[in-house]
């Protein structure tokens, strides 16, 4: 009987996750060991970085909890060491020096999360459970043929490889992520990839376009409401935060949030609590925030259009999405994948792009990025019954083409019936369009001697629409 018990205990020990605790205070080590042991964990402890590194090299761990300040160095040094040499081991920083700066530094160094002292045992248990539910790290192969069924960003360029590697790192953290990049560059796809590879992958992913919600409905949509809270509230509504509880909330076009809403959003993020309209009780929430916008958010802060304190809460780690024109060598791979998808959906033979047409695609700037490329190919498939796609079928807008050294074939432009678009390559597409709109309004106002009724009539819009556009473009100052 005793032999059987020994076997059972040995099996439990083998199956139990092993956790490394690094702290120079014996009382903290004892508290953590007792708590983790009650959770069924095997615990090893070290009081300095040197001993922790020795244990990491001799044992296999599923999680490391480390203090920020240790006798022989900074806890961030250990975080970086583990991130480089033991990428499968998530690290959490526990420190009495729990300032925002230290927390941000730890997350940027590669920490999964952080906990301030005195340690809340509930927060500790939640953190451990979350860290242990992380999917295993998958090393990217040289080609794209072995990609798993998870969604991914296609491309073999160096910038795309680095982007995918960064996404994998961010997925193993709880830090807030701000995704910057031009319209159509794949910001929402990147956010979904971070979520699907994270410890929250089994929980909801809620995407919100902040620019599409009327200002008077924002509070009820974000925070929810109780039945009878106002006219039309016929039943309880959770709102985005409560719906995303335990998962990820993606705030797209976050720069479009009005300042009044920014204040309320900041409080919810700081307190991790939300109160529905008409409710007397606040509810605790556990939500990871990923935000994105095509605008330069730091410029919005400088112009007073976005709160600086909220900016720092959202922009713990920034992920920049490269424009399609910055990775032209990836256009053939992306174009072929788009064609294959749409051809399969239409139950037609897989089309192929002829060499000269592919060269033309590679040399086109795509101000709308991958979204524009997909639009061009979808339109081409609708109008082209043939399997082969040539230059005439693409119908790209005219632009000055700079051939790359490898593209020796002569590229013919589209017929004269297409619209010539002159873009300012120093501006994202939306900023360029805003500039055109602003210049048109200023010209109309000058010609009408600032008579808004005449200016609106000249522009072919209503006075109300003119007022809205002037306010949005900052022309009322």
Secondary structure by P-SEA (a helix, b strand, c coil): caaaaaaaaaaaaaacbbbbbbcccaaaaaaaaaaaaaabbbbbbbccaaaaaaaaacccccbbbbbcccccccaaaaaaaaacccccbbbbbbcccccaaaaaaaaaacccccccccccaaaaaaaaaaaaacccbbbbcccccccccccccccccaaaaaaaaaaaaaaacccbbbbbbcccccaaaaaaaaaaacccccbbbbbbccccccccccccccccccccccccccccccccccccccbbbbbcccccccaaaaaaaaaaaaacccccccccbbbbbbbbbbbbbccaaaaaaaaccccaaaaaaaacbbbbbbcccccccaaaaaaaaaaaaaaaaacccbbbbcaaaaaaaaaccccccaaaaaaaaaaaaaaccccccccccccccccccccccccccbbbbccccbbbbbbcccccaaaaaaaaaaaaaaaaaaaaccaaaaaaaaacccaaaaaaaaaaacccc
